[in-house]
Amino acid sequence: MRQFYCLSENVAVGLIEASPEGYREKGRFRIPQDSLPTWTHPIIAGGRLYLRDQDTIYAFDVGQNR
């Protein structure tokens, strides 16, 4: 099972599970930004998801509960 964070140009972030049969959305949220569209690449490091939009960087805790 492979999971990916995807960002749409209208700032919806989704977690999807990909398989040979297709994909399934596991969750979704929107980042609070004013300028559209956004084409940043999601980065995960140290249990955080980072997204940059022009002069703003967003960090979200996506680590598993310990």
N, C-alpha and C positions, 0 to 999 in steps of 0.2 A: 504494500500500500504506500503510495506517495501522496504527500500533501503539499499544497502550494498556496502562498498568499498572492492574490492578484489585486491590482488596483485599476479601476475603470477611470476613464478620463473625467467622469463626473464625481470623483473622489469617494466612490464606494469601495471599501476594502473587503475582499471575500477570502475565506479559507475554503479551498476545494480539495477533494480527494480524487485522485486520478487513477484509473485502471484501464485495461484494454477494452472493457465494456463501455466506458464513458467516464463522465465525471459527476460528482455529487457535491453540492454546496453544503458545507458544514456550519457556516456562520457568516455574518456580514455586519459591517458598521461603516459609518461615514466619518471622514476627518473634517474638523471644523475649519474650513478655509474659504476665502472670498473670491479668489481668482480662478477662473476656469479657462481651459482645461488643464489637467495635470498629467504628466507622463513619467513620473519618477519610478525608479525600480525599487521595490521593497527589499530591504536588507534585514537579516536577522543576525544578531550577535549578542551573546551573553543573556539569552532569554528575553531579549527585547526586539520588537519590530520597529525599524526606523524608516520614516518617509520624509523626504525633503520636498518642499514646495517654495520655489523662488528663494526668499530670505528666511523661511521658517522651517525648522526640523521638528518632527513629531516622533515621540518614542512611546511605545505601548508594551506593557508587560505581557508576554505571550508564553512565558515559561510554565512548565507543569507545576501543579501544587506539590509541595514537598512535605 
